[in-house]
Amino acid sequence: MEQSDGRARVIISGVKPEVDSGLFPAKAVVGEKVEVEADIFADGHDVITAMLLYRKERETEWTEAPMELTTNDRWKGSFLVIELGRYLYTVTAWIDRFKSWRKDFQKRVEAGQEDININLLVGANLIAEASGQASKVDSKTMQEWGKTLESSQTSQLDKVQLALSEEVAKLMDKYSDRQFAVTYPRELVVSVERVKARFSTWYEMFPRSCSNEPGRHGTFKDCEARLPYIAAMGFDVLYFPPIHPIGRTLRKGKNNAIKAAPDDPGTPWAIGAEEGGHKTIHPQLGTLEDFRHLVDKAKEYGIEIALDIAIQCSPDHPYVREHPAWFVRRPDGTIQYAENPPKKYQDIYPLNFESEHWHELWEEWKSVFLFWIEQGVRIFRVDNPHTKAFCFWQWLIAEVKKEYPDTIFLAEAFTRPKVMHQLAKLGFTQSYTYFAWRNTKEELTQYLTELTQSDVCEFYQPNFWPNTPDILTEYLQSGGRPAFMARLVLAATLASNYGIYGPPFELCVNTPREHGSEEYLDSEKYEIKHWDINRADSLKDFIVRVNQIRRENPALQSNQNLWFHAIDNGELICYSKHTEDLSNIILTVVNLNPHYTHSGWVHLPIEPWELDPQRPYQVHDLLSGARYLWHGPGNYVELNPSICPAHIFRIHRRIRREQDFDYYM
Amino acid sequence: MEQSDGRARVIISGVKPEVDSGLFPAKAVVGEKVEVEADIFADGHDVITAMLLYRKERETEWTEAPMELTTNDRWKGSFLVIELGRYLYTVTAWIDRFKSWRKDFQKRVEAGQEDININLLVGANLIAEASGQASKVDSKTMQEWGKTLESSQTSQLDKVQLALSEEVAKLMDKYSDRQFAVTYPRELVVSVERVKARFSTWYEMFPRSCSNEPGRHGTFKDCEARLPYIAAMGFDVLYFPPIHPIGRTLRKGKNNAIKAAPDDPGTPWAIGAEEGGHKTIHPQLGTLEDFRHLVDKAKEYGIEIALDIAIQCSPDHPYVREHPAWFVRRPDGTIQYAENPPKKYQDIYPLNFESEHWHELWEEWKSVFLFWIEQGVRIFRVDNPHTKAFCFWQWLIAEVKKEYPDTIFLAEAFTRPKVMHQLAKLGFTQSYTYFAWRNTKEELTQYLTELTQSDVCEFYQPNFWPNTPDILTEYLQSGGRPAFMARLVLAATLASNYGIYGPPFELCVNTPREHGSEEYLDSEKYEIKHWDINRADSLKDFIVRVNQIRRENPALQSNQNLWFHAIDNGELICYSKHTEDLSNIILTVVNLNPHYTHSGWVHLPIEPWELDPQRPYQVHDLLSGARYLWHGPGNYVELNPSICPAHIFRIHRRIRREQDFDYYM
């Protein structure tokens, strides 16, 4: 901080949230309180007044919110964000001469010091100075106070009472001298998105597998028929893999076979054919109008359609012909296909972000997003964003949000942690995570602590997926139905955003292509499937219950206040989430071993939860409906995975006892 | 990072050291390697080349040092600082197209791919492009390589060997295309000080108590006579409380009595009298010439004189008369004395850093420092810097160092942690700490971990004092001689900078003014003392030994690599320091209980220290001279505090055994 005046004595540093020295915005959703902290201090022992300044980006005037000293020179303030878009904030603080005087004066009085007339005069002088800055009315009041403090007619006791009165303090606050105020040199940004950015429940489904007759290619109409099923389960985002024409050249066959059979439909990620590219609908799914109809119909069920944008082309994509300069050309004149040497993906052409025509390329992809936005889509799952230039995403997301601030972008990047973090910093609303591969208590505790307690939570919003069309984990492969239930509960209660790839999830499909592979056998990526969603052993009803619990309990709708609790069994994990006012406390216990019953003693934070240690409290298992009376921090749980591997308890802080009834007197 | 070109794909973030987003310099000493780390990555899988750029501040050209990828996208590089003053550094990185090509090509070859001719052509093209940027000689070489790779006369094997040769790699490195290089947007600063900034051993002494006759006021001549004693103990900084004329108005008497007796000398911190102020020497100590003579004489003993600068005035200070505007005036026209209500310090006038004449005030205090620098002083202990404006210190230290970069400033601030950190960030070389009040194993471990393993170590260099004229801790009061020995060893081995206030320390003076007070009874602050430094029970010889160990063992001369080791007794603490090359490993074990013998099993990091787990190793107690054969990680120690409460072991990694001698064959 460069101070032009050597008398500006306050230091402001360590402001939070602040992502990469303010290079990137923090994240919030509409209706949330943005809590800002800073180290604020000065030399000596003077009293400081600190203000949080905030404004919507398009406004020019700051609004002020007072900050409060907590401990160790750390100050806190907050502001409510009520509008989509960007808010700016910073901090200003100054030595408050009147507050400093008042604090000292109070100590003198309390210590019974008698020679305080001179100190009263100092106070009177401060009031007189401030009155010069005051409104006419206030100025007059203040001048009279000054006179009273100086008057020999007033008793010392009366003077002391006046000098220390709240009335004087309030008006002196109003005209506090900010001549030497210091303002934090950076204006920080918080990007405010809609509530769904923080709380959403996703269902991924291949539209082509939705027909009710085996063998027939599903259509958007079939998808409409599936909506009641999806809505009943409690999902509010329905996400489709790419819905565009699929390339024919070098098309992959079943189980990723190098050569496709004539009737193989190909993978939806090999985008582009004669019929068109990323702005075209695969003809067998229906028309653009069908799509729009589906989008509208889904809305009626409280469901938003999310699309997958995969920036890559099949060799048949119109771009290849129309914009050859957007691809890397090899010395033999052919276009470079995707490779991860020695592996070759000859059916996919990557775009060249180092093309001289990069700007044209960027504009085209922006137009793809805008095209689907115009069809009513506001949620995009972006395929492999980590293999496209970072600065492209930063630009694209900002451009789209300028016009459509309600757009949500989910980054499908399974790569190194810093790359995943960077995409979130650049603007992706939500991010895929390593959740699928975190199975033990230690792994889950460590990972969730990083995601929710470290600075990462300022910009990174996890979306937990127990499975995806690419990921059938060993845990699900080997653990059967109880494993699916456990992973569902973990995803749904640990992360406020989660999703499943169905129907394979609810049908507990768990056969891998081969031992050691995470690919599904006969994967839907390469063929049309027909799923019997009405199978008796479907997890549908369990999912209904879990998602209902999420909707009814605000504690589960954010990742704040996630708290792991000790439990004396390595196979059991125990954690809670609570709302700030403790009106909703949800305690989850999961048996991570899908094969055996495990039991243990939980150790709960009775005091922070404001539970009476002398009285029992009720825990209500929202999964089974059972209610238990617990007492004190230590309580027993036992989970048989073949029945249900989890408890999701709501903690009731108050239970009735005899005194609460009329007959007790 | 604003990228003007969308093709610049590298991200550089999380650079360390970087204090407060680069607002303040990191610290180093001459001859040290400054290690710089950064997160560096790009989208996709291309290979990155990263360079650390550094230069002395007055130079305009960067020097480059290659950085290396360690793990998790973290890169490291380093540069040697060989000159006092400020060095700048930053990081630049780019996608290295040839390295990327080479990595992929190598994988193709390793996988036995046969259709690699086209890839050879891609490589040839890259070489041809680079040759356009090369020197004449290099360009010719490169063009020939290009031709060879394209030639149908050369065998594929020869082409592969050429393409992957170190020769080609080296020249392609030299002309690597940096067109889309990204440079970290901040130029960071490291402030390089002399070695004593990091490794110094202080002795605080009141010159007026140095005469060899009881009752006579000590002089600088007496101090000269004391030099051999101080040098023999191994101290290299001799620090004096203020040596200026002492005020007479409201002078404090013995034990801080409000009224001084006529012959009471007053406290040296009540600076200024008729005879002069901060640029004048108290007449009873001698003349300015005597002082300069002492400075020179001390140098002969390897000792530097450090002075105490306390920015405050007695009511008799010439400034009060000559510059009344530098003080706060009360409504009755009197000058405001120091207060911490309800306490009053009427013998001390603080300076007013909010004076309208603040700039004049700053200049005057700068002239005070420069005055003593001109007398040969280069080390200042600054009294209560936290009660003067921060921006003043930042300015003052920068101003002084511009001309005298070898000046060392020690901040005597015992206040809240963030205030102490701020002073270090602003430029104070060394800082007092909370060490005096950290006595238990847990307290010491936690505090030292914060000081040496967190970001704090980038700017904060602790100086550990077991006692000062203001601080006689309860531990020393109650623990007797073993407590003094334990605290000495802790200070001397935990911190590369430490000091004691003598002779009270070596004479184990430990009577407080009253129960519950940390003040010395009959404190030297208010009277002239006569110390019998030749007392048989003096710790002198022990101090000689400890300081000799510090001088002879480079591991103890910095705070890097401080490592706490498990020991199964809460009263014993065990830690080590080692040089980077492991040539010097010092293991310290201290019994923190000064009353009882304690024993326990240490657990040592055999593997990181590269000790053979199959063979014994020797530990040499540098305090007692004893040598022990240890084996493996677990070893027994026992410390009787009445003999010596500590071991300071040197670990010898190699001991001889039968095979090492001629007769074994």
Interface residues (C-beta under 8 A of the other chain):
Chain A: M1 Q3 G6 R7 A8 R9 I11 S13 G14 D20 S21 L23 D39 F41 A42 D43 G44 H45 N72 D73 D104 F105 K107 R108 E110 A111 Q113 I118 L121 V122 N125 F180 R330 P331 D332 E339 N340 P341 P342 F353 E354 W358 H359 W362 H386 T387 K388 A389 F390 C391 F392 W395 R416 P417 K418 V419 Q422
Chain B: M1 Q3 G6 R7 A8 R9 I11 S13 D20 S21 L23 D39 F41 A42 D43 G44 H45 N72 D73 D104 F105 K107 R108 E110 A111 Q113 I118 L121 V122 N125 F180 R330 P331 D332 E339 N340 P341 P342 F353 E354 W358 H359 W362 H386 T387 K388 A389 F390 C391 F392 W395 R416 P417 K418 V419 Q422
